[in-house]
């Protein structure tokens, strides 16, 4: 029997008031009015109340409106993980605009390209981060020098009221064309996942969420905005703290958060540091495949463990599964509220239960598309006429899956060469195209190879132009100008030619075999 699954909104809304709203910023405004002196944000042992966060974000919003920022306009945010990051995001949303998170550690060329593609006229930044932005990429608004002003005066909320179809944020991910692509997410899509997850994890006024994810990874939106929508507290950790298991374990022990969300590799790092667990902690794990061994270890150390799945294009998470200890394969579970998941064959026909096909997702979480790129949008977002369901708008994930006999979604790998590096989606074609632009390189191939703890490692293979000397250092320096650190391969091999199959396709097995018999390039 053919299967697809969806849930109704009545299953997940945490309060009746949420029925009258279509945005998380409306939920935050309500909490700021109801609980002005409750703790909202903790950064480096300093706490801001809802009143303080509300007042400061009002000032940012008012300034943006005065500058002429309008509904659905994209505003860049290039800030380190301080209170100003949260103030900036809330301010942009209050102004009716959509925020564009930028990682200050990414190459300036990449940041400038993203700002241009998103047509962002303004970027919120500070004196520490502004040097990472290329000159002239957009008009910069410095928040650090405005903080004192925001402390001393209260600004009126401009009260822009975005509708469900209006943009909330734009997140850029790796692209197969050699350049990043910007996923445009609406308020309705964000509202849908926030309300669902809040209900699932029983988030309430006494709950706290330890936020450890870089803001340019879409799951950070859940960490930062869900707690503020439901009267709880965000505990903001730095990226450096999140990378070191011993430090992260110490923060969890001292701060006692009720929710932590992370990728499988981060949970492994935490366990390897000797973390004994937290009996009151709810664990969310997603961004990459969760194996049974890791799942059982987390279940033994936490109150609740959820396996989460979903691409950026369908807004953070699309399915969830509450896990119990066992030996069976960890599944992706069932869809979130107002979400439909279909398994289609290569001709777009529904697969029967148990048959493997492409996972395609529809419903409230589906993004508007790729910003300012209608051709790419039409390639991945499409209208399907499904038997017994009529026309539905779907997103092609490129993931293979099937519905098992228990009605749970199982993951079966990728249709293409996309890999995950600590939760970040990486298109190998993007790295290859940047490598091929390097002086002295005529051809290039990149593989994602399984390493320790099931973490993928990037290996690169290059063919040099005649008479050109190439070193790993030369290649890394070139890549670092255009790609974030997690997309730079850790090893390089110089070849006379790239191996191919008898049919002229890339010989992946041949490339992998070369790593065992040929030394890589010295740096």
KOLTORGU-568454 format. One record per residue: x, y, z of N, C-alpha, C in turn; residue in one letter. Coordinates in steps of 0.1 Angstrom, whole numbers, plus 2048, in hexadecimal, padded with zeros to 3 digits. Layout:
BEGIN
XYZXYZXYZa/...
***
This chain:
BEGIN
8097F480080080080080980C800x/8058167F880D8237F780B82B804x/81683180981483881581A846814x/81484F81B81A85D81E81486182Bx/81B86A83281686E83F81687D841x/80C88184980B88F84D80489085Ax/80589B8617FE89E86D7F78AB86Cx/7ED8AC8757E58B98757EB8C387Fx/7E88D087D7EE8DA8867E88D9894x/7DD8D38967D78D28A47E08C88ACx/7E88C08A67F08B68AD7FC8BD8B4x/8008C98B080D8CE8B480D8DC8BAx/8038E48B88038F28BE8038F18CDx/80C8F98D380E8F98E18049018E9x/7FF90C8E27F59158E97EA9198DEx/7DE91C8E37D49208DA7D892E8D4x/7E09368DB7E49438D57EC9418C8x/7F39368C77FB9348BB7F29338AFx/7E692F8B17DD92E8A57DB93B89Ex/7DC9468A67DA9538A07E695A89Bx/7F195389A7FE95889680395088Bx/80C95688281394E878822950878x/82795688383595988383B957892x/84795389284E95289F85095F8A6x/85196A89E8539778A484797C8ABx/83B9778A782F97A8AE82E9738BBx/8339668BB83495F8C883E9658D1x/84996A8CC8539718D584D97E8DBx/8469858D38409928D883698E8E4x/82F9848E28269808ED82D97C8F9x/8389758F883F97190484697D90Bx/84B98690385199290884799B910x/83A99A90C82F9A291382B99A920x/82B98D91F82698592A831983935x/83E98293184897F93A854988938x/85299593A85D99F93786A99D93Fx/86999894B87599795487A989955x/87598094D87A97294D887971945x/89096894889C967940899962932x/89F96892889D96491A8A995F914x/8B59659178C19629108CD96291Ax/8D595891A8E19579238ED95691Ax/8F795F91B90395F91390E96291Cx/91895891E92495A92692095F934x/91695893A91195A94890A967949x/90796E93E8FF97B93F8F197893Ax/8E797C9418D997993D8D2986939x/8CB98592E8C298F9298B398B92Bx/8AB99493089D990932895992925x/88998D92588198F91987F99E916x/87D9A692187C9B591F8889BB918x/8949B791D8A09BD9178A29B9908x/89F9AC9068A09A78F88969AD8EFx/88A9AF8F48809B58EC8839C48E9x/8889CB8F388B9D98F18969DB8E7x/8A19D38E98AC9D58E08A99D18D2x/8A29C68D089E9C28C28949CC8BCx/88C9D38C48849DD8BF88C9E98B9x/8979EC8BF8A09F78BA8A69F38ADx/8AA9E68AC8AF9E289F8A59E2894x/8999DD89788E9DD88E88A9EB88Ax/8899F4893886A02890890A08887x/89DA068898A7A0B8818A6A06872x/8A39F98718A29F38648969F985Cx/88B9FB86487FA0185D882A0F859x/889A1686188CA2485E895A25851x/89DA1A84F8A6A1A84389EA15837x/891A12839889A0E82D8899FF82Bx/88E9F783488D9E883387E9E4833x/87A9DC82986C9D88288699CA829x/85D9C682A8589B882B85F9B0820x/8649A482486A99A81C87899E817x/87D9AA81B88B9AD8178959A581Fx/8A09A281A8AA99A8208B59A3827x/8B89A08348C29A883B8CC99E840x/8D99A083D8E49988418E6999850x/8EB98E8578EF98F8658FD987865x/90798F86891598A86991A98D877x/91798588091B98888E92097B895x/92997D89F92D9728A792296F8B1x/9249648B891995F8C19199668CEx/9149728CD91197B8D990397E8D9x/8FF9868E48F198A8E58EC9918D8x/8F59988D28F19A08C68EC9978BAx/8F198B8BA8EC9828B08DD9808B1x/8D897D8BD8CA97B8C08C29888BEx/8C89938C38C19A08C28C09A38B3x/8CA9A18AB8C99A489D8BF99B895x/8BE98E8988B49868928A698B895x/8A398D8A28969928A689399F8A0x/89D9A889F89B9B58998979B488Ax/89E9AC88389B9AA87588D9A5873x/88999B87B87B99587A87199F87Ex/8749A788886A9B288C8689BC881x/8729BF87A8719C886F86A9C3863x/8669B686385F9B08588689AA84Ex/8759AB85087F9A6846883997849x/88B99284189098484289F985846x/8A497D84F8B297E8538BA97484Bx/8C69788478D096F8408DC96D848x/8DD96184F8E895F8588F595D850x/90096385590D96284E91795E859x/91F95485692A95086093695985Ex/93A961868945969866952962863x/95395586595F94D862960949853x/95594B84C95594783E95D951836x/96394D82A96B95682296396381Ex/96996F81E96297B81A95C97A80Cx/96397380295E9727F595096B7F5x/94F9607FD9439597FE938961804x/93B96880F93197181692C97B80Cx/93598280593198C7FB9289867F0x/92B97A7EB9239747E19159717E6x/91496C7F39079697F98FF9767FAx/9059807FF8FE98D8018F99927F4x/9019917E98FD9967DC8F198D7D7x/8F29807D88E89777D38DA97A7DAx/8DB97C7E78CF97F7EF8CA98D7EEx/8D29967E78CE9A47E58CC9AB7F2x/8D59A87FC8D49AE8098DB9BC809x/8D29C680B8D89D480C8DF9D7819x/8DB9D08248E09D38318E59C7838x/8F09C88408F49BD8488F79C2856x/8F19BB8608F49BD86E9019B6872x/90A9BD8779179B887B91C9BF887x/9299BD88B92F9C489693E9C7892x/9459CE89A9539D289795C9C6896x/9599BB89D9619AF89C95F9A788Fx/9539A888A94F99F87E9509A7871x/94F9B487194D9BB8659599B985Bx/9659B78609719B58589709A984Fx/96799F85396599384B95D99683Ex/9569A183E94D9A48339549AC828x/9539A881B95A9B08119549BE810x/95D9C880E9589D680D94E9D8802x/9449DF80593A9E27FB92F9D87F9x/9309CC8009269C17FE9189C5803x/9179CE80D90A9D381190D9DE81Bx/9039E681F9059F08299059E9837x/90F9EC83F9119E684C90B9EE857x/9039E78608FE9ED86C9049E6878x/90D9EE8809149E888B90B9E8897x/90A9DC89D9029DB8A99099DD8B6x/9169DB8B691D9DC8C391D9EB8C8x/91F9F48BF91FA028C4911A078C7x/907A008C18F9A048C48F49FD8D1x/8FB9F48D78F69ED8E38F49F68EEx/8FDA008F08FCA098FB8EFA128F9x/8EDA168ED8E1A1E8EA8D4A168EDx/8D4A098E98C9A018EB8C69FE8FAx/8D19FE9028CF9FC9108C8A08916x/8CAA159118C6A219178B8A25913x/8B3A219088A6A2590389EA1A8FDx/891A1B8FF888A108F9883A158ECx/883A0C8E287DA0F8D5870A098D4x/867A0F8CD85AA098CA85C9FE8C0x/8549F38C28549E88B884D9ED8ACx/8539EC8A084C9F08938409E8890x/83E9DC8978339D489582F9D0887x/83A9CD87F8389C78728329B9875x/8289B586E8219A887182299F864x/82D99886382F98F857824984857x/82098184A81797684881E969846x/81795E84681E951845826950838x/82295682D82995582183595E81Fx/83796782984297182984F96A82Dx/85A96F82986796982C86B96B83Ax/87196184087796284E88696284Ex/88C95984689A95984589E952837x/8AB9558348B194E8288BE94882Dx/8C093B82A8CC93382E8D292E821x/8DF9308208E792C8148ED91E817x/8EC91580E8F290880F8FA905803x/9038FB80390B8F77F89038F47ECx/9088F77E09018F57D49088ED7CAx/9018E57C29078DD7B790C8E57ACx/9088F17AA90D8F979F91A9007A2x/9208FE7AE92C9047B192B9107B9x/91F9157BC91D9207C591291D7CFx/9119247DA9079217E48F99257DFx/8EF91E7E58E19227E18DA9267EEx/8D19307ED8CB9367F88BC9317FAx/8BA92A8048AC9248078A492F80Ex/89993380889093D80D885937815x/88593982287B93382B87193D830x/86593983085A942834857941843x/84F94B84884B94B856842940859x/83993C850830931852838924853x/84292284B84A91684C852915859x/85892085D85F92186A85691F876x/84A92587584092488083C916882x/83A90F87783590187783F8F887Ex/84C8F987B8568F08828588F4890x/8589018938599058A184E9008AAx/8429018A68378FD8AE8368EE8AFx/83A8E78A583A8D88A68458D38B0x/8518D88AE85C8D38B78598D88C6x/8548E48C88518E88D58478DE8DCx/83E8DA8D58348D08DA83B8C38DDx/8438BE8D38498B18D58528B08E1x/85A8BB8E48648BB8EF85E8C18FBx/8518C48FB84A8CA9078528D690Cx/8558DF90385C8EC9068528F590Dx/8578FB91984E90492085790F927x/85191792F85792393586492093Dx/86491494387091094B87A909943x/87890793688290092E88D909929x/8989029268A490A9208AA902915x/8B090990B8B59029008C49078FEx/8CD8FD8FF8DB9018FC8DE9028EDx/8E090E8E88E29108DA8F190F8D6x/8F49058CE9039038CB9069038BCx/8FB9058B48FD9038A590091189Fx/90A91189690D91D88E900922887x/8FF92F8878F29358828F0933873x/8FB93086C8F992E85D8F492085Ax/8F29188648EC90A8638DD90C868x/8D490785F8C690B8628C090686Fx/8C68FB8758C08F78818C290188Dx/8CB90A88B8CD9158958C191D897x/8B991F88D8AC92688E8A3921898x/8A391389989A90D8A38A090F8B1x/8AD90E8B38B39108C08B191F8C5x/8B29288BC8B19368C08A393C8C2x/89A9378B988C93D8B98829358C0x/8839288C08789208C78789248D6x/8839248DE8829288EC87B9358EEx/87F93F8E687A94D8E886B94E8E4x/8669448DC8589448D884F93E8E3x/8559378ED84E9308F7852933905x/85993E90785B94491486793D91Bx/86F93591587A92F91B887937919x/89293091B89F93791A8A9931910x/8AF9399098BA9359008C7937907x/8CF92C9088DD92D90D8E692C901x/8ED9378FE8F49388F29039348F4x/9089298EE9169258EF91D92A8E3x/92A92B8E493292F8D99359228D1x/9399248C493C9198BC9499128C1x/9529198C795E9138CD95A90A8D8x/95190E8E094C9068EB9458F98E6x/93E8FA8DC9378EF8D69408E48D0x/94C8E98CB9558DF8C595D8D68CEx/95E8DA8DB9668D38E495D8CB8EEx/95D8BE8ED9548B68F59558B9904x/9618BA9099638BC91895C8CA91Cx/95E8D49149588E19179498E1916x/9448DA90B9368D990992F8D1915x/9368C79199308BF92492F8C7930x/93A8CF93393A8D893E92E8E293Ex/92B8E89329208F19319138EA934x/9118DE92F9058D79319038D4940x/90E8D194790E8CD95590A8DA95Dx/9108E595A90E8F29629018F895Fx/8FD8F99528F190194E8E48F994Fx/8E58EB94E8DA8E394F8CF8E6945x/8D28E79388C88E992E8BE8DE92Dx/8B28E09298A98D59278A98D0919x/8AE8D790F8AF8D39018BD8D68FCx/8C28CC8F58CE8CF8ED8CC8C88DFx/8CF8CF8D58CE8CA8C78DC8CA8C1x/8E08BF8BA8ED8BE8B48ED8B38AAx/8F88B38A28FA8A989890089C89Ex/8FF89189890588589D9148868A1x/91C88D89992A88E89C92C8968A9x/9248A18AB9258A88B89228A08C4x/9178988C391388F8CE91E8858D0x/9258808C69308768C893C87D8CFx/93F8898CB94A8918D29478938E0x/93A8968E39368988F193788B8F9x/93387F8F39348738FA94386F8FDx/94B8718F395986D8F49618768FEx/95B88190296188A90C95E88491Ax/95587A91B95287492894587A92Ex/93D88192593088692A92887B930x/92387C93D91C87294390D87293Fx/90887D93A8FA87F9368F3888940x/8E788B93C8DE8949448D088E945x/8CC8899508BF8829508B388A94Dx/8B489794D8A88A09498A98A693Bx/8B38A29348B68A89278AE8A191Bx/8A98A99128A38A59068AD8A78FBx/8B089C8F48BA89C8E98B489C8DCx/8B88A68D38B48A68C58C08A38BDx/8C08998B48CB8958AC8C789589Dx/8CE89D8958CB89D8878D68A387Fx/8D48A48728DE8AA8698E689F862x/8E68938678ED8888618E887B866x/8EC8708618E68638658EA85F873x/8E085B87B8E28578898E2848889x/8EE84288E8EE83388E8E982F89Cx/8E682289C8E081C8A88E981D8B5x/8F681B8B38FF81B8BE8FF8288C5x/9008338BD9008408C38F28438C9x/8E783F8C28DA8418C88D883B8D6x/8DD82E8D78DB8288E48E382E8EFx/8EF8338EC8F783A8F68F08478FAx/8EA84E8F18E385B8F58D78578FDx/8CF84D8F98C38499008C684690Fx/8D28409118D683C91E8DA848927x/8DC8539218E185F9288D886B928x/8CC86A9228C38759218B5871924x/8AD87B92689E87892989787391Cx/89A87A91289387790589D87A8F9x/89D8728EF8A58748E389C8738D7x/89E87E8CE89687F8C28A087E8B6x/89D8768AC8A48778A089C87F896x/8A388A89189D8948888A289387Ax/89989687089E8968628978A185Bx/89E8A78528988B18498A28B9842x/8A08BC8358A98C582E8A68D4831x/8AF8DD82E8AD8EB8308A18F0828x/89F8EA81C8948EE8148868EB819x/8858E38238788E08298778E5838x/8818EE83B8818F68488858ED854x/8918EC8568988E68618958D7863x/88A8D38688868C58698798C2863x/8788B685D86C8B28568668A585Cx/86E89D86386A891869871890877x/86B88788087188588D86D878892x/87687289A8748658A08798658AFx/8708638B88758618C687A8538C8x/8878528CC88E8458CC88D83E8D9x/88D8318D888E8288E489A81F8E1x/8A081A8EC8AB8118EB8A88048E3x/8B17FF8DB8AE7F38D48BA7F08CAx/8B77E68C18C17E28B88BD7E58A9x/8B17E98A78AC7EC89A8B27F9894x/8B17FA8878B68068808AE813885x/8B581E8878AF82A88B8A883087Ex/89B833880893838874892847876x/88D84D86B88A85C86B87D85F870x/87585587486885787A85D85C870x/85486587584986A86E84987986Cx/84187E86384288D86083D89586Cx/8438A286C83E8AC8758308B0871x/82A8B987981D8BE87681C8C5868x/8118C386180F8C985481A8C684Ax/8208BA84B82B8B68438278A983Cx/82A8A882F82789B828834896822x/83788A82484388381E83E878814x/84387980884086F7FE84D8687F9x/84C85C7F58578547EF8538537E0x/85B8597D78578597C98628517C1x/85E84B7B68688457AD86D84F7A4x/87684B79B87D85579287385B788x/86785678785D85C77E853864786x/85586679384C86E79B8408667A0x/8408597A08358517A483784D7B3x/82C84C7BA82C8487C88318397C9x/83B8377D283F82A7D58378237DFx/8368167DE82F80E7E883780D7F5x/83080A80083780880D8427FD80Bx/84E8018108597F780F8627F9803x/85D8017F98658047ED86D8107EFx/87A8107EB88381B7EC8818257E0x/8818327E388083C7D98858497DFx/8838547D88888617DD87E8677E7x/88486C7F287B8737FC8788817F7x/86B8837F58668917F185D8967FCx/85E8A37FF8578A880B84E8B4806x/8428B480C8388BE8098338C4816x/82A8CE8158248D38218298E1826x/8268E48328288F28378378F5838x/8408EB83984E8EE83A8558F182Ex/84F8EF8228568F181685A900813x/86690281186B91080F865916802x/86692380186292B7F586A9267E9x/8779237EB88091F7E088D9257E3x/8969267D88A392B7D98A293A7D5x/8A79437DE8A69517DC8AC9567CFx/8A595D7C78AA9637BA8AF9597B1x/8AA94C7B18AE9427A88A29397A4x/89A93E79B88E93779789192A790x/89C92978989F91D7818A391278Bx/8AB9157958AF90A79E8A29067A7x/89A9107AA88E90D7B28859037AAx/88390679D87A8FD7968808EF794x/88D8ED7968948E07958918D77A1x/8908DE7AD88E8D67B98818D77C0x/87A8E27BD86C8E47C38628E27B7x/8598D97B98508D67AD8428D37B2x/8398D47A982B8D07AC8298C27A6x/8248B97AF8218AB7AB8128A87ACx/80E8A17A280089C7A380088D7A7x/7FD88B7B47FE87E7BA7F08777BBx/7F086A7B87E48637B87DC8647C5x/7D08697C47C786B7D07CA8777D8x/7D487F7D47D888B7DC7D88987D5x/7D68977C87D68A37C07E48A97BEx/7E48B67BC7F18BD7BA7F78C17C7x/8038BE7CA80B8C27D68188C77D2x/81D8D27D982A8D77D78348D07DFx/83F8CB7D98488C27DF8568C77DDx/85F8C37E686E8C57E58758B87E3x/87D8B77D98858AB7D78918AB7E0x/8928A27E989D8A27F38AA89C7EDx/8A98937E48B588C7DF8B98817E8x/8B187F7F38B38747FC8AB8687F8x/8B085C7FA8A88507F88A384B805x/89684680489084081088583780Dx/87E83281787382981686B82A822x/85E82682285582482D856816831x/85A81383E85B80584284D800847x/84D7F484B8417ED84F83A7F485Bx/8417FC86383C80286E83781186Bx/83881485E83482285A83E82C85Ex/84B82885F85683186285F833856x/86483F85586C84384987B83E84Cx/88083784288E832843897839838x/8A383C83C8AC8438338B583982Cx/8B783B81F8BF8318178CA83880Fx/8CF8448138DA84A80C8D6855802x/8DF8597FA8DD8647F18DC8607E2x/8D58677DA8D58657CC8E186B7C5x/8E78757CB8F287C7C58FF87B7CEx/9088857CC9158857D391588E7DFx/90A8937E490989B7EF90D8947FCx/91589A80491989481191689E81Dx/9168998299158A18359228A283Cx/9268AE83F9328B084892D8B7854x/92D8AF85F9288B486C91A8BB86Bx/9128B58639048BB8619038C4856x/90E8CA85190D8D384690C8CC839x/9038D08309018CA82390C8CF81Ax/9148C581491E8C980B91C8C27FDx/91C8CB7F391B8C67E59298C57E0x/92E8B97DD93C8B77D993F8BE7CCx/9358C07C49378C87B793B8D67BAx/9368DC7C593A8EA7C89498EA7CBx/94E8E17D395D8E17D69658DE7C9x/9608D57C19678D17B49688DD7ABx/95E8E57AA95E8F17A19688FB7A6x/9698FD7B39729077B99809027B7x/9838F57B99908EF7B69948F17A8x/98B8EF79F98E8F07909928FF78Cx/98E90879599291679299F91A798x/9A591079F9B39137A59BD91279Ax/9C691C7999D191C78F9D990F790x/9DB9097859E38FC7849DB8F0785x/9CE8F17879C58E57889BC8E477Bx/9BD8D97759B58D77699A88CF76Bx/9A98C577599D8BD77899D8BB787x/9918B878D9918B579C9858AD79Fx/9868A57A997B89D7AE97C89D7BDx/97189C7C497089C7D39678917D7x/96B88A7E196387F7E79618827F6x/95587D7FB95287C80995586E80Ex/95F86C81696385F81A96085D829x/95A85182C95784F83A96484E843x/96385584E96E85585896A850865x/97285486F96F85087D962856882x/95B84E88A94E852890944855885x/94584F87993B85086E93B85E868x/94686686B94687486694D873858x/94787A84F94C87B841959884841x/96288083996E88883796F88B828x/97489782497589B816983899811x/98389180699088E7FF98F8947F1x/99A89A7ED99A8A17DF9A589B7D6x/9A189A7CA9AA8947C09AC89E7B4x/9B88A27B19BA8AC7A79C38A879Cx/9C18AC7909CA8AA7859D08B8781x/9DD8B87819E48C577F9E68C8771x/9E78D576E9EB8D97609F98D675Ex/9FD8D4751A0B8CF74EA158D9753x/A1F8D475AA2A8DD75FA278E576Bx/A1B8E3771A188EB77DA1A8E378Ax/A208E9794A228E37A0A168E67AAx/A108DC7B0A058DE7B8A088D87C6x/A058E07D1A068DA7DE9F98DB7E5x/9F78D47F09EB8D47F89E98E27FEx/9F48E88029F38F68089ED9007FDx/9F28FE7F19ED9077E69DE9057E4x/9DA8F97E49CB8F67E29C38FB7EEx/9C78F87FA9C08FD8069BE90C806x/9C99138039C99228039BE9277F8x/9BE9207ED9B49247E39A69217E7x/9A39157EC9969127F199191B7FCx/99A91E80599692781199193480Dx/9949398019909467FC9819457F9x/97B9397F696E9387F19649307F9x/96A92780196191D80896391E817x/95891A81E95A91982D96390E831x/96890E83D97290484196D8F6840x/9618F384395C8E684295B8E0834x/95D8E882A95C8E481C96A8E2816x/9758E581E9828E38199878D581Bx/98A8CD81198F8BF81399B8BF81Cx/99C8B48239A88B282C9B48AB826x/9B18A481B9BD89E8149BB8A0804x/9C68A07FD9C68A27EF9D08987E8x/9CB8937DD9D488A7D49D68917C7x/9E28917C29E58967B49E688A7ABx/9DE88A7A09DD87E7979E0883789x/9E48797809E687C7729D987E76Bx/9CF8767709C187776A9B8872774x/9AB8767739A187077C99C863777x/99B85977F99684C77A98884C776x/98484576C976845767972836764x/96583476495F82776195F825752x/95D81874D95B81673F95181E738x/94782374093C82B73B93F83A73Bx/94C83D74095084B74094C85374Cx/94684C75694285376294E85276Dx/94D85B77795785C78195884E788x/96484978996783D79096A83F79Fx/95F8407A79608437B59688397BCx/96682C7B996D8217C097C8227BDx/97F8267B098D8287AC9948337B4x/98D83E7B69938497BD9958457CCx/98B83E7D298D8397E09998307E1x/99B8277D79A681D7D79B38257D7x/9B48307CF9C18377CE9C583C7DCx/9BC83F7E59C08447F29C883A7FAx/9C682D7F79CD8237FE9DB8207F8x/9DE8247EC9EA8207E59F382C7E1x/9ED8387E29F58437DE9F584E7E8x/A018547EBA0285E7F59FB86B7F1x/9F58727FB9EF87E7F89F98897F6x/9F58957F29FE8A07F0A038A57FDx/A108A87FDA168AF809A118BD809x/A108C2816A0C8D0817A188DA815x/
***
